[in-house]
Amino acid sequence: MERLKLLQKKLHVVKKQKELLMLEEAKLIRLARQKKAAAKQLAKVKKEKAILMAEEARLVRVLKQNGYPVL
């Protein structure tokens, strides 16, 4: 029971991190369109976002299997 609450808390943190990365990605895309040197940072942010999305999917799957509502 306690483990599932911790997983829910981790899911919330992962969602917040993903949201922040999406904002960072949008900023870097705008900079790239202005011909600024942001391609390297953009690739790094996209990679981190993919990792977080996989983590979020794993946490949601575990919580759903244990009958917890996922928002």
mmCIF file as gemmi writes it, N, C-alpha and C atoms, coordinates in Angstrom:
data_model
loop_
_atom_site.group_PDB
_atom_site.id
_atom_site.type_symbol
_atom_site.label_atom_id
_atom_site.label_alt_id
_atom_site.label_comp_id
_atom_site.label_asym_id
_atom_site.label_entity_id
_atom_site.label_seq_id
_atom_site.pdbx_PDB_ins_code
_atom_site.Cartn_x
_atom_site.Cartn_y
_atom_site.Cartn_z
_atom_site.occupancy
_atom_site.B_iso_or_equiv
_atom_site.pdbx_formal_charge
_atom_site.auth_seq_id
_atom_site.auth_asym_id
_atom_site.pdbx_PDB_model_num
ATOM 1 N N . MET Axp A 1 ? 0.823 -1.187 0 1 0 ? 1 A 1
ATOM 2 C CA . MET Axp A 1 ? 0 0 0 1 0 ? 1 A 1
ATOM 3 C C . MET Axp A 1 ? 0.868 1.252 0 1 0 ? 1 A 1
ATOM 4 N N . GLU Axp A 2 ? 1.834 1.28 0.894 1 0 ? 2 A 1
ATOM 5 C CA . GLU Axp A 2 ? 2.744 2.423 0.985 1 0 ? 2 A 1
ATOM 6 C C . GLU Axp A 2 ? 3.546 2.556 -0.31 1 0 ? 2 A 1
ATOM 7 N N . ARG Axp A 3 ? 3.92 1.424 -0.876 1 0 ? 3 A 1
ATOM 8 C CA . ARG Axp A 3 ? 4.701 1.423 -2.125 1 0 ? 3 A 1
ATOM 9 C C . ARG Axp A 3 ? 3.914 2.079 -3.26 1 0 ? 3 A 1
ATOM 10 N N . LEU Axp A 4 ? 2.615 1.805 -3.308 1 0 ? 4 A 1
ATOM 11 C CA . LEU Axp A 4 ? 1.782 2.372 -4.363 1 0 ? 4 A 1
ATOM 12 C C . LEU Axp A 4 ? 1.628 3.877 -4.204 1 0 ? 4 A 1
ATOM 13 N N . LYS Axp A 5 ? 1.573 4.343 -2.963 1 0 ? 5 A 1
ATOM 14 C CA . LYS Axp A 5 ? 1.503 5.797 -2.732 1 0 ? 5 A 1
ATOM 15 C C . LYS Axp A 5 ? 2.794 6.462 -3.184 1 0 ? 5 A 1
ATOM 16 N N . LEU Axp A 6 ? 3.919 5.798 -2.938 1 0 ? 6 A 1
ATOM 17 C CA . LEU Axp A 6 ? 5.194 6.333 -3.399 1 0 ? 6 A 1
ATOM 18 C C . LEU Axp A 6 ? 5.254 6.374 -4.924 1 0 ? 6 A 1
ATOM 19 N N . LEU Axp A 7 ? 4.702 5.329 -5.564 1 0 ? 7 A 1
ATOM 20 C CA . LEU Axp A 7 ? 4.672 5.315 -7.024 1 0 ? 7 A 1
ATOM 21 C C . LEU Axp A 7 ? 3.789 6.43 -7.566 1 0 ? 7 A 1
ATOM 22 N N . GLN Axp A 8 ? 2.681 6.716 -6.891 1 0 ? 8 A 1
ATOM 23 C CA . GLN Axp A 8 ? 1.822 7.816 -7.321 1 0 ? 8 A 1
ATOM 24 C C . GLN Axp A 8 ? 2.55 9.149 -7.197 1 0 ? 8 A 1
ATOM 25 N N . LYS Axp A 9 ? 3.288 9.31 -6.11 1 0 ? 9 A 1
ATOM 26 C CA . LYS Axp A 9 ? 4.051 10.544 -5.912 1 0 ? 9 A 1
ATOM 27 C C . LYS Axp A 9 ? 5.126 10.674 -6.985 1 0 ? 9 A 1
ATOM 28 N N . LYS Axp A 10 ? 5.793 9.569 -7.298 1 0 ? 10 A 1
ATOM 29 C CA . LYS Axp A 10 ? 6.824 9.581 -8.344 1 0 ? 10 A 1
ATOM 30 C C . LYS Axp A 10 ? 6.198 9.901 -9.701 1 0 ? 10 A 1
ATOM 31 N N . LEU Axp A 11 ? 5.01 9.367 -9.959 1 0 ? 11 A 1
ATOM 32 C CA . LEU Axp A 11 ? 4.314 9.672 -11.204 1 0 ? 11 A 1
ATOM 33 C C . LEU Axp A 11 ? 4.036 11.164 -11.308 1 0 ? 11 A 1
ATOM 34 N N . HIS Axp A 12 ? 3.617 11.767 -10.219 1 0 ? 12 A 1
ATOM 35 C CA . HIS Axp A 12 ? 3.361 13.211 -10.216 1 0 ? 12 A 1
ATOM 36 C C . HIS Axp A 12 ? 4.642 13.986 -10.532 1 0 ? 12 A 1
ATOM 37 N N . VAL Axp A 13 ? 5.746 13.578 -9.93 1 0 ? 13 A 1
ATOM 38 C CA . VAL Axp A 13 ? 7.032 14.239 -10.173 1 0 ? 13 A 1
ATOM 39 C C . VAL Axp A 13 ? 7.455 14.074 -11.629 1 0 ? 13 A 1
ATOM 40 N N . VAL Axp A 14 ? 7.287 12.887 -12.174 1 0 ? 14 A 1
ATOM 41 C CA . VAL Axp A 14 ? 7.666 12.625 -13.568 1 0 ? 14 A 1
ATOM 42 C C . VAL Axp A 14 ? 6.823 13.478 -14.513 1 0 ? 14 A 1
ATOM 43 N N . LYS Axp A 15 ? 5.516 13.591 -14.23 1 0 ? 15 A 1
ATOM 44 C CA . LYS Axp A 15 ? 4.659 14.418 -15.074 1 0 ? 15 A 1
ATOM 45 C C . LYS Axp A 15 ? 5.098 15.879 -15.037 1 0 ? 15 A 1
ATOM 46 N N . LYS Axp A 16 ? 5.478 16.365 -13.879 1 0 ? 16 A 1
ATOM 47 C CA . LYS Axp A 16 ? 5.934 17.755 -13.739 1 0 ? 16 A 1
ATOM 48 C C . LYS Axp A 16 ? 7.237 17.953 -14.505 1 0 ? 16 A 1
ATOM 49 N N . GLN Axp A 17 ? 8.16 16.992 -14.402 1 0 ? 17 A 1
ATOM 50 C CA . GLN Axp A 17 ? 9.425 17.08 -15.131 1 0 ? 17 A 1
ATOM 51 C C . GLN Axp A 17 ? 9.173 17.086 -16.631 1 0 ? 17 A 1
ATOM 52 N N . LYS Axp A 18 ? 8.24 16.241 -17.08 1 0 ? 18 A 1
ATOM 53 C CA . LYS Axp A 18 ? 7.914 16.18 -18.5 1 0 ? 18 A 1
ATOM 54 C C . LYS Axp A 18 ? 7.355 17.515 -18.978 1 0 ? 18 A 1
ATOM 55 N N . GLU Axp A 19 ? 6.501 18.11 -18.171 1 0 ? 19 A 1
ATOM 56 C CA . GLU Axp A 19 ? 5.922 19.41 -18.519 1 0 ? 19 A 1
ATOM 57 C C . GLU Axp A 19 ? 7.016 20.474 -18.664 1 0 ? 19 A 1
ATOM 58 N N . LEU Axp A 20 ? 7.961 20.479 -17.725 1 0 ? 20 A 1
ATOM 59 C CA . LEU Axp A 20 ? 9.056 21.448 -17.795 1 0 ? 20 A 1
ATOM 60 C C . LEU Axp A 20 ? 9.946 21.199 -19.013 1 0 ? 20 A 1
ATOM 61 N N . LEU Axp A 21 ? 10.187 19.938 -19.335 1 0 ? 21 A 1
ATOM 62 C CA . LEU Axp A 21 ? 11 19.618 -20.511 1 0 ? 21 A 1
ATOM 63 C C . LEU Axp A 21 ? 10.298 20.028 -21.8 1 0 ? 21 A 1
ATOM 64 N N . MET Axp A 22 ? 8.99 19.896 -21.827 1 0 ? 22 A 1
ATOM 65 C CA . MET Axp A 22 ? 8.25 20.301 -23.022 1 0 ? 22 A 1
ATOM 66 C C . MET Axp A 22 ? 8.353 21.818 -23.225 1 0 ? 22 A 1
ATOM 67 N N . LEU Axp A 23 ? 8.303 22.576 -22.136 1 0 ? 23 A 1
ATOM 68 C CA . LEU Axp A 23 ? 8.477 24.023 -22.237 1 0 ? 23 A 1
ATOM 69 C C . LEU Axp A 23 ? 9.88 24.377 -22.718 1 0 ? 23 A 1
ATOM 70 N N . GLU Axp A 24 ? 10.87 23.669 -22.178 1 0 ? 24 A 1
ATOM 71 C CA . GLU Axp A 24 ? 12.262 23.896 -22.594 1 0 ? 24 A 1
ATOM 72 C C . GLU Axp A 24 ? 12.434 23.552 -24.075 1 0 ? 24 A 1
ATOM 73 N N . GLU Axp A 25 ? 11.822 22.449 -24.495 1 0 ? 25 A 1
ATOM 74 C CA . GLU Axp A 25 ? 11.907 22.042 -25.901 1 0 ? 25 A 1
ATOM 75 C C . GLU Axp A 25 ? 11.29 23.102 -26.814 1 0 ? 25 A 1
ATOM 76 N N . ALA Axp A 26 ? 10.166 23.649 -26.412 1 0 ? 26 A 1
ATOM 77 C CA . ALA Axp A 26 ? 9.517 24.69 -27.219 1 0 ? 26 A 1
ATOM 78 C C . ALA Axp A 26 ? 10.417 25.916 -27.337 1 0 ? 26 A 1
ATOM 79 N N . LYS Axp A 27 ? 11.06 26.277 -26.247 1 0 ? 27 A 1
ATOM 80 C CA . LYS Axp A 27 ? 11.971 27.423 -26.265 1 0 ? 27 A 1
ATOM 81 C C . LYS Axp A 27 ? 13.142 27.169 -27.216 1 0 ? 27 A 1
ATOM 82 N N . LEU Axp A 28 ? 13.701 25.965 -27.145 1 0 ? 28 A 1
ATOM 83 C CA . LEU Axp A 28 ? 14.836 25.635 -27.991 1 0 ? 28 A 1
ATOM 84 C C . LEU Axp A 28 ? 14.442 25.557 -29.467 1 0 ? 28 A 1
ATOM 85 N N . ILE Axp A 29 ? 13.236 25.105 -29.739 1 0 ? 29 A 1
ATOM 86 C CA . ILE Axp A 29 ? 12.767 25.061 -31.127 1 0 ? 29 A 1
ATOM 87 C C . ILE Axp A 29 ? 12.657 26.478 -31.676 1 0 ? 29 A 1
ATOM 88 N N . ARG Axp A 30 ? 12.15 27.39 -30.851 1 0 ? 30 A 1
ATOM 89 C CA . ARG Axp A 30 ? 12.075 28.79 -31.295 1 0 ? 30 A 1
ATOM 90 C C . ARG Axp A 30 ? 13.459 29.349 -31.572 1 0 ? 30 A 1
ATOM 91 N N . LEU Axp A 31 ? 14.415 29.034 -30.699 1 0 ? 31 A 1
ATOM 92 C CA . LEU Axp A 31 ? 15.788 29.507 -30.907 1 0 ? 31 A 1
ATOM 93 C C . LEU Axp A 31 ? 16.384 28.904 -32.174 1 0 ? 31 A 1
ATOM 94 N N . ALA Axp A 32 ? 16.094 27.634 -32.426 1 0 ? 32 A 1
ATOM 95 C CA . ALA Axp A 32 ? 16.632 26.972 -33.619 1 0 ? 32 A 1
ATOM 96 C C . ALA Axp A 32 ? 16.063 27.611 -34.879 1 0 ? 32 A 1
ATOM 97 N N . ARG Axp A 33 ? 14.818 28.018 -34.836 1 0 ? 33 A 1
ATOM 98 C CA . ARG Axp A 33 ? 14.207 28.679 -35.99 1 0 ? 33 A 1
ATOM 99 C C . ARG Axp A 33 ? 14.82 30.041 -36.245 1 0 ? 33 A 1
ATOM 100 N N . GLN Axp A 34 ? 15.377 30.642 -35.21 1 0 ? 34 A 1
ATOM 101 C CA . GLN Axp A 34 ? 16.038 31.939 -35.354 1 0 ? 34 A 1
ATOM 102 C C . GLN Axp A 34 ? 17.506 31.775 -35.733 1 0 ? 34 A 1
ATOM 103 N N . LYS Axp A 35 ? 17.896 30.552 -36.081 1 0 ? 35 A 1
ATOM 104 C CA . LYS Axp A 35 ? 19.256 30.223 -36.517 1 0 ? 35 A 1
ATOM 105 C C . LYS Axp A 35 ? 20.293 30.381 -35.397 1 0 ? 35 A 1
ATOM 106 N N . LYS Axp A 36 ? 19.882 30.146 -34.177 1 0 ? 36 A 1
ATOM 107 C CA . LYS Axp A 36 ? 20.82 30.19 -33.064 1 0 ? 36 A 1
ATOM 108 C C . LYS Axp A 36 ? 21.327 28.768 -32.805 1 0 ? 36 A 1
ATOM 109 N N . ALA Axp A 37 ? 22.431 28.665 -32.117 1 0 ? 37 A 1
ATOM 110 C CA . ALA Axp A 37 ? 23.046 27.362 -31.85 1 0 ? 37 A 1
ATOM 111 C C . ALA Axp A 37 ? 22.314 26.666 -30.703 1 0 ? 37 A 1
ATOM 112 N N . ALA Axp A 38 ? 21.226 25.997 -31.014 1 0 ? 38 A 1
ATOM 113 C CA . ALA Axp A 38 ? 20.453 25.317 -29.986 1 0 ? 38 A 1
ATOM 114 C C . ALA Axp A 38 ? 20.214 23.856 -30.341 1 0 ? 38 A 1
ATOM 115 N N . ALA Axp A 39 ? 20.743 23.399 -31.449 1 0 ? 39 A 1
ATOM 116 C CA . ALA Axp A 39 ? 20.467 22.036 -31.911 1 0 ? 39 A 1
ATOM 117 C C . ALA Axp A 39 ? 20.97 20.981 -30.929 1 0 ? 39 A 1
ATOM 118 N N . LYS Axp A 40 ? 22.144 21.195 -30.366 1 0 ? 40 A 1
ATOM 119 C CA . LYS Axp A 40 ? 22.715 20.221 -29.429 1 0 ? 40 A 1
ATOM 120 C C . LYS Axp A 40 ? 21.859 20.117 -28.167 1 0 ? 40 A 1
ATOM 121 N N . GLN Axp A 41 ? 21.443 21.268 -27.635 1 0 ? 41 A 1
ATOM 122 C CA . GLN Axp A 41 ? 20.595 21.274 -26.446 1 0 ? 41 A 1
ATOM 123 C C . GLN Axp A 41 ? 19.236 20.668 -26.749 1 0 ? 41 A 1
ATOM 124 N N . LEU Axp A 42 ? 18.715 20.951 -27.937 1 0 ? 42 A 1
ATOM 125 C CA . LEU Axp A 42 ? 17.41 20.425 -28.327 1 0 ? 42 A 1
ATOM 126 C C . LEU Axp A 42 ? 17.435 18.9 -28.384 1 0 ? 42 A 1
ATOM 127 N N . ALA Axp A 43 ? 18.485 18.338 -28.935 1 0 ? 43 A 1
ATOM 128 C CA . ALA Axp A 43 ? 18.611 16.883 -29.006 1 0 ? 43 A 1
ATOM 129 C C . ALA Axp A 43 ? 18.668 16.277 -27.6 1 0 ? 43 A 1
ATOM 130 N N . LYS Axp A 44 ? 19.372 16.944 -26.702 1 0 ? 44 A 1
ATOM 131 C CA . LYS Axp A 44 ? 19.499 16.468 -25.329 1 0 ? 44 A 1
ATOM 132 C C . LYS Axp A 44 ? 18.139 16.492 -24.621 1 0 ? 44 A 1
ATOM 133 N N . VAL Axp A 45 ? 17.393 17.574 -24.818 1 0 ? 45 A 1
ATOM 134 C CA . VAL Axp A 45 ? 16.075 17.706 -24.19 1 0 ? 45 A 1
ATOM 135 C C . VAL Axp A 45 ? 15.111 16.67 -24.745 1 0 ? 45 A 1
ATOM 136 N N . LYS Axp A 46 ? 15.152 16.415 -26.047 1 0 ? 46 A 1
ATOM 137 C CA . LYS Axp A 46 ? 14.266 15.416 -26.65 1 0 ? 46 A 1
ATOM 138 C C . LYS Axp A 46 ? 14.572 14.026 -26.096 1 0 ? 46 A 1
ATOM 139 N N . LYS Axp A 47 ? 15.849 13.732 -25.878 1 0 ? 47 A 1
ATOM 140 C CA . LYS Axp A 47 ? 16.235 12.433 -25.33 1 0 ? 47 A 1
ATOM 141 C C . LYS Axp A 47 ? 15.724 12.289 -23.893 1 0 ? 47 A 1
ATOM 142 N N . GLU Axp A 48 ? 15.877 13.345 -23.087 1 0 ? 48 A 1
ATOM 143 C CA . GLU Axp A 48 ? 15.386 13.313 -21.714 1 0 ? 48 A 1
ATOM 144 C C . GLU Axp A 48 ? 13.872 13.158 -21.681 1 0 ? 48 A 1
ATOM 145 N N . LYS Axp A 49 ? 13.184 13.832 -22.604 1 0 ? 49 A 1
ATOM 146 C CA . LYS Axp A 49 ? 11.734 13.753 -22.653 1 0 ? 49 A 1
ATOM 147 C C . LYS Axp A 49 ? 11.288 12.325 -22.978 1 0 ? 49 A 1
ATOM 148 N N . ALA Axp A 50 ? 11.973 11.683 -23.89 1 0 ? 50 A 1
ATOM 149 C CA . ALA Axp A 50 ? 11.63 10.305 -24.242 1 0 ? 50 A 1
ATOM 150 C C . ALA Axp A 50 ? 11.819 9.375 -23.046 1 0 ? 50 A 1
ATOM 151 N N . ILE Axp A 51 ? 12.877 9.576 -22.293 1 0 ? 51 A 1
ATOM 152 C CA . ILE Axp A 51 ? 13.136 8.767 -21.1 1 0 ? 51 A 1
ATOM 153 C C . ILE Axp A 51 ? 12.036 8.98 -20.072 1 0 ? 51 A 1
ATOM 154 N N . LEU Axp A 52 ? 11.637 10.243 -19.862 1 0 ? 52 A 1
ATOM 155 C CA . LEU Axp A 52 ? 10.585 10.534 -18.893 1 0 ? 52 A 1
ATOM 156 C C . LEU Axp A 52 ? 9.237 9.969 -19.327 1 0 ? 52 A 1
ATOM 157 N N . MET Axp A 53 ? 8.956 10 -20.607 1 0 ? 53 A 1
ATOM 158 C CA . MET Axp A 53 ? 7.701 9.456 -21.1 1 0 ? 53 A 1
ATOM 159 C C . MET Axp A 53 ? 7.64 7.941 -20.884 1 0 ? 53 A 1
ATOM 160 N N . ALA Axp A 54 ? 8.761 7.266 -21.069 1 0 ? 54 A 1
ATOM 161 C CA . ALA Axp A 54 ? 8.817 5.827 -20.822 1 0 ? 54 A 1
ATOM 162 C C . ALA Axp A 54 ? 8.623 5.535 -19.332 1 0 ? 54 A 1
ATOM 163 N N . GLU Axp A 55 ? 9.234 6.34 -18.483 1 0 ? 55 A 1
ATOM 164 C CA . GLU Axp A 55 ? 9.091 6.174 -17.039 1 0 ? 55 A 1
ATOM 165 C C . GLU Axp A 55 ? 7.64 6.41 -16.62 1 0 ? 55 A 1
ATOM 166 N N . GLU Axp A 56 ? 7.021 7.446 -17.184 1 0 ? 56 A 1
ATOM 167 C CA . GLU Axp A 56 ? 5.63 7.741 -16.873 1 0 ? 56 A 1
ATOM 168 C C . GLU Axp A 56 ? 4.72 6.576 -17.284 1 0 ? 56 A 1
ATOM 169 N N . ALA Axp A 57 ? 4.949 6.033 -18.455 1 0 ? 57 A 1
ATOM 170 C CA . ALA Axp A 57 ? 4.142 4.909 -18.93 1 0 ? 57 A 1
ATOM 171 C C . ALA Axp A 57 ? 4.291 3.704 -18.013 1 0 ? 57 A 1
ATOM 172 N N . ARG Axp A 58 ? 5.506 3.439 -17.564 1 0 ? 58 A 1
ATOM 173 C CA . ARG Axp A 58 ? 5.751 2.315 -16.665 1 0 ? 58 A 1
ATOM 174 C C . ARG Axp A 58 ? 5.005 2.513 -15.347 1 0 ? 58 A 1
ATOM 175 N N . LEU Axp A 59 ? 5.082 3.725 -14.794 1 0 ? 59 A 1
ATOM 176 C CA . LEU Axp A 59 ? 4.419 4.001 -13.519 1 0 ? 59 A 1
ATOM 177 C C . LEU Axp A 59 ? 2.899 3.913 -13.651 1 0 ? 59 A 1
ATOM 178 N N . VAL Axp A 60 ? 2.358 4.436 -14.731 1 0 ? 60 A 1
ATOM 179 C CA . VAL Axp A 60 ? 0.915 4.372 -14.947 1 0 ? 60 A 1
ATOM 180 C C . VAL Axp A 60 ? 0.471 2.92 -15.057 1 0 ? 60 A 1
ATOM 181 N N . ARG Axp A 61 ? 1.228 2.125 -15.775 1 0 ? 61 A 1
ATOM 182 C CA . ARG Axp A 61 ? 0.885 0.712 -15.951 1 0 ? 61 A 1
ATOM 183 C C . ARG Axp A 61 ? 0.869 -0.015 -14.604 1 0 ? 61 A 1
ATOM 184 N N . VAL Axp A 62 ? 1.877 0.225 -13.778 1 0 ? 62 A 1
ATOM 185 C CA . VAL Axp A 62 ? 1.953 -0.437 -12.472 1 0 ? 62 A 1
ATOM 186 C C . VAL Axp A 62 ? 0.782 -0.008 -11.59 1 0 ? 62 A 1
ATOM 187 N N . LEU Axp A 63 ? 0.491 1.288 -11.584 1 0 ? 63 A 1
ATOM 188 C CA . LEU Axp A 63 ? -0.604 1.773 -10.747 1 0 ? 63 A 1
ATOM 189 C C . LEU Axp A 63 ? -1.958 1.235 -11.219 1 0 ? 63 A 1
ATOM 190 N N . LYS Axp A 64 ? -2.161 1.177 -12.518 1 0 ? 64 A 1
ATOM 191 C CA . LYS Axp A 64 ? -3.424 0.65 -13.031 1 0 ? 64 A 1
ATOM 192 C C . LYS Axp A 64 ? -3.576 -0.827 -12.704 1 0 ? 64 A 1
ATOM 193 N N . GLN Axp A 65 ? -2.484 -1.574 -12.77 1 0 ? 65 A 1
ATOM 194 C CA . GLN Axp A 65 ? -2.551 -3.003 -12.468 1 0 ? 65 A 1
ATOM 195 C C . GLN Axp A 65 ? -2.944 -3.234 -11.002 1 0 ? 65 A 1
ATOM 196 N N . ASN Axp A 66 ? -2.605 -2.269 -10.15 1 0 ? 66 A 1
ATOM 197 C CA . ASN Axp A 66 ? -2.924 -2.412 -8.735 1 0 ? 66 A 1
ATOM 198 C C . ASN Axp A 66 ? -4.217 -1.708 -8.351 1 0 ? 66 A 1
ATOM 199 N N . GLY Axp A 67 ? -4.976 -1.248 -9.338 1 0 ? 67 A 1
ATOM 200 C CA . GLY Axp A 67 ? -6.29 -0.702 -9.088 1 0 ? 67 A 1
ATOM 201 C C . GLY Axp A 67 ? -6.339 0.727 -8.615 1 0 ? 67 A 1
ATOM 202 N N . TYR Axp A 68 ? -5.25 1.468 -8.726 1 0 ? 68 A 1
ATOM 203 C CA . TYR Axp A 68 ? -5.246 2.857 -8.313 1 0 ? 68 A 1
ATOM 204 C C . TYR Axp A 68 ? -5.704 3.733 -9.485 1 0 ? 68 A 1
ATOM 205 N N . PRO Axp A 69 ? -6.526 4.749 -9.182 1 0 ? 69 A 1
ATOM 206 C CA . PRO Axp A 69 ? -6.923 5.671 -10.261 1 0 ? 69 A 1
ATOM 207 C C . PRO Axp A 69 ? -5.754 6.56 -10.646 1 0 ? 69 A 1
ATOM 208 N N . VAL Axp A 70 ? -5.551 6.733 -11.925 1 0 ? 70 A 1
ATOM 209 C CA . VAL Axp A 70 ? -4.442 7.545 -12.408 1 0 ? 70 A 1
ATOM 210 C C . VAL Axp A 70 ? -5.046 8.764 -13.087 1 0 ? 70 A 1
ATOM 211 N N . LEU Axp A 71 ? -4.642 9.938 -12.607 1 0 ? 71 A 1
ATOM 212 C CA . LEU Axp A 71 ? -5.171 11.19 -13.157 1 0 ? 71 A 1
ATOM 213 C C . LEU Axp A 71 ? -4.332 11.692 -14.276 1 0 ? 71 A 1
